Amino acid sequence: MKKLKKIAQIALCVALCNTIINCGNDSNEDTATSIVGENPPKNDQEEIAEDLTENIPENDVVTVTPQVVQANGTIIVQAEDTSLVADWKERTSATGFNGDGYIVWEGPEKFWDNGTAGQNGLLTYKITVDEPGTYQFIWTSRIVKGEPASIATEHNDSWVRLPDADDFYAFDDVNEDKYYATGNAANKTPVIPIDFLNPNPNNLPKGGENRNGFFKGYMNTYGSWLQKTNTWDNNPMLIFATFNTAGVYTVEIDARSDGHAIDQFSLIPQKEE
């Protein structure tokens, strides 16, 4: 906004300078002179404009991703409304999507043991949160690879992280506690264990794959778009983010399973109890 205000000030100054310079000049003749091969002399308004633009910060404006805010405060973002990188592709062959299309990872699988979450094909979105509070993160996704009999738990997940939310966690309804992905920037505990095949030292329930503050967000339905995102294998938990103040926040999605298509994601406000 600061940059936009400064640009508006420039326009106003230029307009005023034009008015002052042209005031009382009834002649239609072009009184400016120029010499071929030389730059024409700068007039007053050009010098003023240069002075005003000299100190405008280049990174002062944040590009916000297009979003829709429903009457109940739910924020909805189309997954294709960002710059796609690596092997993310925008497709339209799986009918029933919203917006202009959907995105799907068509590169190699990027599990935690053969790829680093956040460095595979990172997509970044900037959302505007007008009402502080806690929101459930959920995307609408679909499995678009394989056969129904063999892919109930394949091609069905991607990585997700909200790095600058004041709290980003999975909630266990059974234990009524928050759990965090390993490598959470705030180093919060308890942490979901990475190795979900073996017990962990803290005797927490077996966890799902997570790394660098990212949760694996998954669904298990073939043949249709589904608004559902769980984390933690064999003990599904919902994902939440808390924003203490209104502002612009970041949503990051990274590649994990090939054939996992994402149509849109939503942040649904939670009622305080």
N, C-alpha and C positions, 0 to 999 in steps of 0.2 A: 504494500500500500504506500510506503514512503516513496518508492520510485515513481509510482503513478502520480502522487501529489506533486513531485518535483517536475515531472513532465508537464502537468497541467500548469504549473507556475511558469515554465518556459514558454508555453503557448501564450499565456496571458502577457508576459513581457514582450514577446515578439509582436503581438497585436498592438500593444500600447506604443511600442517603438515605431511601428508603421504609421500609426495615427499621428505621432509627433512629427515624424520626418515629412510626411505628405501634407501636413496642415499648411494651408496657404499656397500650395503649389498647384497652380491652375494649368500648368503646361502639360501637354500630352507627349512632349518630346522626351526621349530617353537621354538624360543628361549624363549617364554613366559612361566612362571612357575605359577602354581596355587596350592592351598591347598584345599582339599575337605572340604566344610563347611565354607570356608572363601571367601570373595569377592576378585577377582583378583585386583592387583594394577592398578590404572588409568594411562593411558598413556597421553602424552602431548596434543594430539589433543582432547581427551575427556574433559580434564580440560578447554581447550580453548572454546570448544563448550558450556560447562556449563556456563562459564563466559559470553558468548554472549547471552545466552537465559535467564539469570537470570532476566533481567529487561524488557523483552518484555511484554507490556500491554496485558491482556487477551481480552479486548474489543476494540482493536484498528482496527479491520477489520469489516466492515459492509457487511452483505450478501445482495447483490442486487438481486431483483427478475428478472428472465429472461424477456426480452422485445424485441420488434421489433420496429425499427424507420423507417418509410416510407420516401420516397424522399422529401415529403413536410414537414417533421419534426414531423408528428403525431406519438405519442408513443402508442404502443398497448401492453397490458399485458393480458395473459390468467388468468382468475379468479381462476382456480384450482392450479396455481403455487404458492401456499403458504401452510402453515401448517393449516389444517382445525381443528376447535375446536367446542366443544359443539355439537349442532345438525346440523351443516353444513355437507352436504354429496356431494361427487362427483358422478354424474350420467351420463349416456349416452343414455337413452331411448328416449329422445326428439331429433330427428334427425336434422341435419343441423347445428350443433355447430362447432366451430373451435377448434383446439388443440386436447387434449386427452379426453375432456369431459367438463362438466359445473358443477357449484356448485348450491345447492338449500338448503334453510333453511327448515328443517323438524320438527322443534320444535314448541313450542307455539308462538303465535303472541306476539310481543314486541312493542306495541305502547307506546307513551310517558307517558300515564297515568297508564300503568301497567308494565312498565319496563324502565330502565334507559339506554338511548342511549349510546353506548360505553362499556356497561357491560353485554351484552347479549350473544354475540358470536363474539368477536372482531377479525377480520382478518386484518393482517398488510402486506403491500407491500412496498418495497423500490424501487423507480424508479430513473433513472438517467436522469436529464435534462441537455442537452448540450447547448441548446440555451435559454438564459433568455427571458422572455416575458410572455404574458397572453395566457392561454390555456383553451379551453372549455373541461369540464369533461363530458364524456358520456359513458354509458355502453350498451352492447348488452344483452338484457334480454328477458325473456319469462315467461308467466304464465303457470304453469304445474300442476295446481290443480283446480277442479271445472268444471262447465259447462259454455259454452259461454253466455247463457242467463242471468247468475247471477253473473258473475265475472268481469264485465268491470272495476270495481274499487276495486277489491279484489285480494289478492295474487299477487300484482303487484308492490311492492316497498321494498326497503331496506334503511338503514341509510348509509350516506357517509360523510367523513370529510378528509380534507387535513390539518393536524394540524400545519405543519411547513412551509406551503406556505406563502409568504409575504402578499398575499391577497387571501381570499377564500370567494366567495360571489355569490348570485343570482342577475341577472340583469333584471330589469323591463323595457321592451321596451316602455310601455305606459308612465310611469313617467320618463323614462330615468335616473334611479337611481339604485344604488347598495343597496342590502338588505342582512342582516346577520342573521344567526341562533342565537338564544338566547344562551348565554354561550360561545360566541366566545372568544377565548383566548385573543384577542387584545381588547375586549370590544368595538367593532366598532358599529356604529349606521348609519342609522336607522336599527332597528331589526324587523324581521318578528314576529308578535305576535303569541304566542303559541295557544291561544284560537281562533280558526278560526270560531267559531260559534257566537261570539259576537264582537261588535266594540271594538277598543282598544283606550287608552287615547290619542294617538298621531294622531288619525284619519287616520291611514294608512289603505290601503286595507286589507280586511280579509286575513289572512295568512294560511299556512299549518303547519303540525306538524314538530317541530324541537326542539332540546334540546342539550345542552353541545357542541355547535359548529357543530353539525351534521345536515345536511339537509335530509329530506325524499326525496329520488329520486324515481320517479315513471314513469310508462308507462301504457297505457290503451288498449292494443291490445291482443287478445287471438288467439292462434293457430299458431303463427310463432315467430321467433326471430326478435327483433326490436331494431335497434340502436337509442335509444331515452331516454333521462333522463330529466325530468322536476322536479321542486319543486314548492311549493305554490299552494294549492288547489284552483280551480276555477279561477286562474289567473296565468297560467303556466309560469314559468321563467326558463331560462337555468342557468347552474352552471358553474362558472369560477374559475380558480386559476392563480395567478400571481407569477412568480419566478424571483426575481431581479438578481440572480446570478446562474451560472451553478453549479450543484452539485447533491447530492442524497437527495430525499425528500420522505415523507411518505404519503401513501394512506391508509385510514382505511375504511373498510366496516363492518357494524354490522347488525345483524338480526333485522328484523321488521315484515314482513308478511311471514307466511308459504306458501310454494308453489311458491315463487318468485325465478326463476332460473337466474343466471348470467353466461354468456359465457365468456365475456372479457370486459375490459374497455379501453377507449382511452382518450388521451389528445391531442386535436387538436389545433395547434398554430393559433392565431388570427392575422390578418394583422393590422398593425398600420395605422390609418387614419390620 
